[in-house]
Amino acid sequence: MSEFLEHIEPKRIVLMLAAIVLLIFAAEVMYLLWPQFKDFREINESHNLLKRAVSSSDGLEQQLTKTEAAVQSLSH
């Protein structure tokens, strides 16, 4: 190993160190940040679903009011 380090060019050492740093960074992202990102996406999707449900329930209330008015007009 020491022979290898003595005969290797400094550029290659820098490239190997950069590759190791990049590999460590990628591992951190995969194991630490990716699960949090997936959880955030799931929470965001459920939030959007709830927002759509609220807006559609507003439309349902309007339809219910119209139907009640129609029923009352028929009963008179």
N, C-alpha and C positions, 0 to 999 in steps of 0.2 A: 504494500500500500504506500509506503514511504517513497519507493522508486517511482510509482505512478505519479505521486504528488510532485516529485522533483522534476519530472520530465514533461509534465503537462503545461500547456500554455496558460498564461493568466486569463486570457479571454475565455477559455473553456471552463476555468474555475468559476468565473463570474457567471457564465451561462448556467452552469450546474447549480450554483447557489440561487440564482433567479428562478430556476425551474423548481427547486425545493420549496422556496417561499411561495411560489404560485400554487404548488400542490397542497401545501398546508392551508393556504387561504381558501382554496376550493373545498377542502375537507371541512373547514369551519363553516363555510356557507351551507354546504349540504347537510351537515348534522345540527347546526345551531339555528340558522336563519330560515331554511326552507320549511321546516315544520310550522314555524310561526307564520310564515307567509301563507301556507295552506290553511291554517286556522283563520287567518284574517279574511281570506277569500270566502270561506264557508260562512263566516259571520256576516260579511258584506252581502252575500247572496240571500241569506235569510232576512236581512234588513230590507233589501229591495223587495222581497216577496211580501213582507209585512206592509211596506208602503203601498204596493199594488193592491193588497187586500183592503186597506183603508180607503183608497180612492174608489175601488169597486163597490165598497159598502156604502159610500156616499151616493153612488148611482142607484144602488138598491133602495136606499131611503127615499129618493126622489120617485122611483117607480112605485114604491109602496104608497106614497102620498097620492100619486095620480090614481092608483087603483082604488084607494079608499074614497077619493072624490067621485070616481065613476060609480062605485057601489052606492054611495049616498045619493047620487043623482038618480040612480035607477030605483031606489027605494022610495023616493018622493013622488 
